[in-house]
Amino acid sequence: MQINNGIDIIYIPNIKKILTPHILNKLFTLNEQEYFQKKNMSLETIAGFFAAKEAFLKSINQGIDFCKMTDIEISHDKNGSPYFNLHQELKKKVKNITFSLSISHDHNYAIAFVVALFL
């Protein structure tokens, strides 16, 4: 058994500078975009989701060319805790890995921490 981790921090004002409909569609699933709408397009939330995707890739020692960012979807359980809902081939690539995700943010920074347990 092996344990890895990944962490990413985002300066939220940078998200505001690059946020366009094209970028939203390239980085986030329709479900994630619906969640953003419910959160009034909160830049903190969007930055947290992006940080989570980056931390996910770091936890498995991979870069952005490993998969499409929309194959990594962030969802929430009934208690509001975030988790990864993986799509397509990515789910097959990491089938023997269990992930734990934590996201936090304030007005300037969003951070995500991922623990990957390789079974």
URHUGI-V67359 format. One record per residue. N is the residue number from 0. PHI is phi in whole degrees, 0 to 359 (999 if undefined). PSI is psi in whole degrees, -180 to 180 (NA if undefined). D_FIRST is the distance of its C-alpha to the first C-alpha in whole Angstrom. Layout:
n-><N,N>
phi-><PHI,PHI>
psi-><PSI,PSI>
d_first-><D_FIRST,D_FIRST>
This chain:
n-><0,1,2,3,4,5,6,7,8,9,10,11,12,13,14,15,16,17,18,19,20,21,22,23,24,25,26,27,28,29,30,31,32,33,34,35,36,37,38,39,40,41,42,43,44,45,46,47,48,49,50,51,52,53,54,55,56,57,58,59,60,61,62,63,64,65,66,67,68,69,70,71,72,73,74,75,76,77,78,79,80,81,82,83,84,85,86,87,88,89,90,91,92,93,94,95,96,97,98,99,100,101,102,103,104,105,106,107,108,109,110,111,112,113,114,115,116,117,118>
phi-><999,227,238,239,222,217,221,213,233,236,277,303,302,292,296,300,293,254,286,228,303,298,296,303,290,284,259,230,288,298,298,295,295,296,298,301,299,297,264,57,55,301,297,299,295,299,297,298,295,295,300,296,293,294,295,303,297,296,294,248,57,233,252,292,276,291,198,283,297,283,280,255,247,261,235,228,279,296,268,91,282,283,209,270,246,273,244,55,293,301,302,289,296,243,298,259,234,254,241,236,232,227,232,216,202,229,287,249,227,237,224,225,231,236,249,246,254,273,272>
psi-><142,144,129,164,161,143,145,143,139,133,110,-40,-26,-32,-42,-36,-32,-4,109,165,-38,-46,-43,-46,-30,-33,-25,143,168,-38,-43,-42,-35,-40,-43,-41,-42,-27,19,38,41,121,-32,-45,-47,-45,-39,-42,-41,-43,-38,-41,-40,-43,-36,-51,-40,-36,-21,17,44,162,-175,-14,-1,-34,172,144,-26,-8,-15,107,137,128,178,141,-177,-20,-2,3,135,149,165,132,98,144,162,-140,-26,-41,-39,-39,-31,28,-24,23,134,138,145,136,137,135,138,156,159,-156,-24,-28,146,141,145,142,131,135,129,121,112,117,NA>
d_first-><0,4,7,10,14,17,20,24,27,31,34,36,39,38,37,40,41,39,39,41,41,40,37,36,36,34,31,31,32,35,33,32,35,37,35,36,40,39,38,41,39,38,37,35,33,33,32,29,28,28,26,23,23,23,20,18,19,18,15,14,16,19,22,25,26,23,24,27,27,28,25,23,25,25,26,27,26,29,29,29,25,24,21,21,22,21,24,25,23,21,19,19,17,14,14,10,10,11,14,16,19,22,25,28,31,35,38,37,33,30,27,23,20,17,13,11,7,6,5>
